[in-house]
Amino acid sequence: MEAVKNAVRMEGITKRFGNVVANNAINLELHEGEILSLLGENGSGKTTLMNMLSGIYYPDEGQIYIHDKPVTIASPKDAFDNGIGMIHQHFKLVDVFTATENIILGLNEEGKMNLKEAGKRIKEISQKYGFDIDPEQKVYNMSVSQKQTVEIVKVLYRGADILILDEPTAVLTPQETDKLFAVMRNMQKDGKSLIIITHKLHEVLEVSDRVAILRKGEYIGDVLTKNADQQSLTDMMVGRAVSLNIDRPMPVDPQPRLEVKGLTVYDELGVKRLNDITFTAYSGEILGIAGVAGSGQRELLEAISGLYPIAEGSIIYHNPKTNQTGDMAGKDPLEIQKSGISMAFVPEDRLGMGLVGSMGMTGNMMLRSWRKKKGIFLDKKEPERVANAVWKELEVVTPSVDFPVRRMSGGNVQKVLVGREIAQDPAVLMTAYAVRGLDINTSYTIYNLLTAEKMKGVAVIYVGEDLDVLLELCDRLLVLCGGQVSGVVDARTTDKRQVGVLMTRVGGKNNEK
Amino acid sequence: MLNFLVTFIPRAIMQGIPLLYGSTGEILTEKSGNLNLGIPGIMYMGAISSVIGAFYYETFTPKDSMNPLLAVLIPLVCCLIGSLLIGLLYCFLTVSLRANQNVTGLAITTFGVGFANFFGGSLIKLSNAEVPAIVLGGTSGYIKTTLPFANKMGWFGQLFLSYGFLAYLAIIIALVASYVLKRTRTGLHLRAVGESPATADAAGINVVKYKYVATCTGSMIAGLGGLYYVLDYSNGIWSHNAFGDRGWLAIALVIFTIWRPSVSILASILFGGLYILYLYIPTGTEMAIKEIYKMFPYVITLLVLIIVSLRKKREDQPPMSLGLPYFREER
């Protein structure tokens, strides 16, 4: 066997964003002519690491070698010059341009712009690797898969021999995925080196030669795919359980509060985002929702709160005050509120959907309460009282209740948002990524708040990404995978491995049912 | 009838030329994603800058010793410098400081019109004229110069050859702009900047540079429209608010032509014709009817907007990031 040559070697790469260490002293090698899977949970630093190869971020520490030569990659152009091309999750294409125009965009070739000539070269590349592409087609007429093809051809047209694909299969159908994998193997045969970022285990096993695993910004190790299986990869990906010591009292007198039955939704492209979701949220418990990013968490919460169109299914609400039940599927948020359903939603996009950035705490409190008063004048007293209460009780760091929330730190913004929702005295409290980007102390404040709500008899739904937290904070876990319920487990008795398996494969191996 | 057309069409063309300059300039600007509503003000700036240049040249040079070349070049250079400066101001505010484009544009229009009227008024004072106007007949004479044999060619000469060089320059600029936008790499990059600056940036295109160059070039082209109007069409007579509201018509023309400078050549003549049509209605008609005639250009612009919106063809829509500032950090 001949000695392996490295296409890429990253040595001691560290990247920090503020206090957060996204990548800690990572060593990664990509051999020439191999397909390497970069595996890790959401937030484990995969994309950050690859963005440093493609010139979007610059590493704080460490050295990158391309074909064993030390290089500095400070911009996307440097990356191109080193033959590195990255296909991002969000395509960077101009909609009204044709495929050809997009592909040659930004290139300064000699002479006059010649779209015909470029189209011919694109055809050649397509034939060589088995792409299906019409150079004359406008991007706005293309399917997601075709757009991805344009992105890949764009990179190849620029002569890249190291390709990085960031979760390329997230937007593809299974058939399109198979086609993509075939193309990837063709590129490999042609001597190109590829990195594919993914968290789908079966794809890792199917397409790659070697797997490198990241967890929470650390490099865990690498294995040859032929020596790995789903279980061993899951273990490396989720790691050992860490004890967080979150206070978790037993639920008191749980009653069904929210029953979701057969919920199915489609997005604007007609892709099924939730498939026949059925579960019950009980009062006095925290129901955790786990799953890799984009498994339908956002759609689920938005569908329940009336923000996402529901195709099929029902959402039955048991009103604790009147003991009545009613179906709230298909109602908009105002109708839900008017029919006496008290539900609070802490969305993941705090300053987009949750709060108005340029208003102070008082103004933001008012958003929830102004409708309750009659007459044409606003009542500022009550929101001001709530704002002051939130300010004191949650220790929000702000000069005054009128200070624009946009200029507060992330943790304080979240406290304002959670504080406002709790002040509504909800019967159902839904939170999405409530502690994302927060430091440890603030995170614990939020956990304690949620637990306090649970003890008041509120049905809390907690969408989270950190498995350790989910396992210690919640009473039950609903695991989503690809828009389906993969399993419901008791958070007290299950372990990370089981949840990890459920997250990556519907039903998992040890299905409880 | 033929007689009417032979007199009417040249008038319409001469009315249309300033609009053509304005719309070509604005199209280039908008293709970079900048919605420059300052165009009316910029055209006033171009007009007054050239008037100032011509005024001082005429004041310091006796009429019979004027050099034709200088008489043309001085106002031209002054006009380009004046409109370039205000274009730079617009770019600095909207591109570098990311101020709101609508507000900035409207402010520049107000400023440009005020600036022109203020300095125009000062010049009128300086010239001790009896009527509130400056007459720059000498300069205008040179700028208006037509081909010597134009008069001898009957209706053909009157329709096609009876204009000063600036009229032909406007058409050449529009054709060149059209070619650059459609067929060159620069045009491709410029359109990408206006459609999706983030994509352009990722492809290694200097978004800020393209926005600055396109907007400033556009300003200078629009400024020439002001120069043409005062020193050619009006025979060098500047008075208060001389240029009228033609700047807004130029912006309407951009929408009317769905961002195509080549279409603008004919469309500007149509607009010019509609703009002066009220002068040709039978005498004795009520004043109110005249005002309705003046509305025609705007009415057909609205109709085009409705039709284009109904057709929903993506190529006919304004550049996608038109009016939006670009922050690189907001990936």
Interface residues (C-beta under 8 A of the other chain):
Chain A: S75 P76 K77 F80 K92 L93 V94 D95 V96 F97 E101 I104 L105 G106 L107 N108 K112 M113 K138 Y140
Chain B: R183 T184 R185 L188 H189 R191 A192 E195 S196 A198 T199 A200 A202 A203 G204 I205 R314 E315 Q317 M320
